[in-house]
């Protein structure tokens, strides 16, 4: 079934919120980029992967505002981004154990 053309365009309030969110994510990434340059290579790689996940989330918000993806797909991508960021911030169990041993 073909969707009517007017259904693809987001209501103005939802569109504005999505575009504001995308702009906020862009500002966050832009502010952090200058800090990534000064990091050592392994840390810079991790930071750039973290920022890339935020860029992809901002792109999803823009696509939602344009009507290219729906609300469910936006939520799925948001959950996926949060899962990626969560995995990146976790430390392996061995590192936690060594850090704990070092406190004695």
C-alpha positions in Angstrom: 0.0 0.0 0.0 1.4 3.4 -1.0 1.4 6.0 1.8 -0.2 9.3 1.0 2.5 11.9 0.4 1.4 14.1 3.4 1.8 11.2 5.8 5.6 11.0 5.3 6.2 14.6 6.5 6.5 14.9 10.2 4.3 17.3 12.1 6.2 20.6 12.6 6.6 20.2 16.4 8.1 16.7 16.1 10.2 17.8 13.1 11.6 20.8 15.1 12.4 18.6 18.1 14.2 16.1 16.0 16.2 18.7 14.2 17.1 20.4 17.5 18.2 17.1 19.0 20.4 16.4 15.9 21.9 19.9 16.2 22.6 19.4 19.9 24.4 16.1 19.1 26.4 17.8 16.4 27.5 20.6 18.8 28.5 17.9 21.3 30.6 16.1 18.8 32.2 19.3 17.4 33.1 20.4 21.0 34.8 17.0 21.7 36.7 16.7 18.4 39.5 19.1 19.4 40.1 17.1 22.5 40.5 13.8 20.5 43.5 15.2 18.7 45.5 15.5 21.9 44.8 11.9 23.0 47.2 9.0 22.6 46.3 6.7 19.7 44.4 4.0 21.5 42.4 6.5 23.5 41.8 8.6 20.4 40.5 5.6 18.6 38.0 4.8 21.4 36.9 8.4 21.6 36.4 8.7 17.9 34.3 5.5 17.9 32.2 7.0 20.7 31.7 10.2 18.7 30.9 8.3 15.6 28.0 6.6 17.4 26.7 10.0 18.4 27.0 11.2 14.8 25.0 8.2 13.6 22.3 9.0 16.2 22.1 12.6 15.0 21.8 11.4 11.4 18.9 9.1 12.5 17.1 12.2 14.0 17.6 14.1 10.7 16.1 11.2 8.8 13.2 11.0 11.1 12.6 14.7 10.7 12.7 14.3 6.9 10.2 11.4 7.1 12.6 8.8 5.8 12.3 6.6 8.9 9.5 6.2 11.4 9.3 6.7 15.2 9.9 3.0 15.9 13.0 2.9 13.7 14.3 6.0 15.4 13.8 4.4 18.8 15.4 1.2 17.6 18.5 3.2 16.4 18.6 5.1 19.7 18.5 1.9 21.7 21.2 0.5 19.5 23.4 3.6 19.9 23.0 3.4 23.7 23.9 -0.2 23.7 27.1 0.5 21.7 28.0 3.4 24.1 27.3 1.2 27.1 29.5 -1.6 25.8 32.3 0.9 25.1 32.2 2.3 28.6 32.3 -1.1 30.4 35.7 -2.4 31.4 36.6 -6.1 31.2 36.3 -8.0 34.5 40.0 -8.7 34.6 40.8 -5.0 34.6 38.3 -4.4 37.4 39.9 -7.2 39.5 43.4 -5.7 38.9 42.3 -2.3 39.8 40.7 -3.6 43.0 43.8 -5.5 44.0 45.9 -2.4 43.5 43.9 -0.6 46.2 45.2 -2.8 49.1 
